[in-house]
Amino acid sequence: MRELVSFLAKALVDNPDQVEVREIEGEKAVIYEVRVAPDDMGKIIGKQGRIVKAMRTVVKAAAAREGKRVMVEILQ
């Protein structure tokens, strides 16, 4: 799952080498923290958050197949 989040984030930004994905295991869910370069924040969020919403939807669908709950957070 971490690879999927990383792949999606790197495909969206201009500086893919600065993308960092951190996985935090919780009791009920897994949280993925995505860090990107400050210049790429707008690209990963998209207009009115559409890009990040789509990214979250894809990751949640993939996690549902495995019976897991996930959250994706974008950090600067």
C-alpha positions as CSV (number, residue, x, y, z in Angstrom):
1,M,0.0,0.0,0.0
2,R,2.9,2.4,0.8
3,E,4.2,1.8,-2.7
4,L,0.9,2.8,-4.2
5,V,0.7,6.0,-2.3
6,S,4.3,6.8,-3.2
7,F,3.7,6.0,-6.9
8,L,0.6,8.2,-7.1
9,A,2.4,11.1,-5.3
10,K,5.5,10.9,-7.4
11,A,3.5,10.9,-10.6
12,L,1.7,14.1,-9.7
13,V,4.7,16.4,-8.7
14,D,7.6,18.1,-10.5
15,N,10.1,17.0,-7.9
16,P,9.5,13.2,-7.4
17,D,12.8,12.8,-5.5
18,Q,11.5,15.0,-2.7
19,V,8.4,12.9,-2.0
20,E,8.5,11.1,1.3
21,V,5.8,8.7,2.5
22,R,5.7,7.7,6.1
23,E,3.5,4.8,7.4
24,I,2.0,5.0,10.9
25,E,0.2,1.9,12.1
26,G,-2.7,2.6,14.5
27,E,-5.1,0.3,16.3
28,K,-7.8,0.5,13.7
29,A,-6.2,2.2,10.7
30,V,-3.0,2.9,8.9
31,I,-2.0,6.5,8.3
32,Y,0.2,7.5,5.4
33,E,1.9,10.9,5.7
34,V,3.0,12.3,2.4
35,R,5.6,15.1,2.3
36,V,6.3,17.0,-0.9
37,A,8.3,20.0,-1.8
38,P,6.6,23.4,-1.0
39,D,6.4,24.1,-4.8
40,D,4.4,20.9,-5.3
41,M,1.7,21.4,-2.7
42,G,-0.7,22.8,-5.1
43,K,-0.2,20.0,-7.6
44,I,-0.8,17.3,-5.1
45,I,-3.9,19.0,-3.6
46,G,-5.4,20.2,-6.8
47,K,-8.2,22.7,-7.3
48,Q,-10.6,22.5,-4.4
49,G,-8.8,19.4,-3.2
50,R,-9.9,17.2,-6.1
51,I,-6.6,15.5,-6.8
52,V,-6.0,14.5,-3.1
53,K,-9.6,13.3,-2.8
54,A,-9.1,11.1,-5.9
55,M,-5.9,9.8,-4.5
56,R,-7.6,9.0,-1.1
57,T,-10.4,7.2,-3.0
58,V,-8.0,5.0,-4.9
59,V,-6.0,4.1,-1.8
60,K,-9.1,3.4,0.2
61,A,-10.4,1.1,-2.5
62,A,-7.2,-0.8,-2.6
63,A,-7.1,-1.1,1.2
64,A,-10.7,-2.3,1.3
65,R,-9.7,-5.3,-0.8
66,E,-7.3,-6.2,2.0
67,G,-9.8,-5.4,4.7
68,K,-7.8,-2.5,6.1
69,R,-8.7,1.2,6.8
70,V,-6.3,3.9,5.6
71,M,-5.9,7.6,5.8
72,V,-3.7,9.8,3.6
73,E,-2.5,13.1,4.9
74,I,-0.5,15.7,2.9
75,L,2.2,17.4,4.9
76,Q,4.5,20.3,4.0
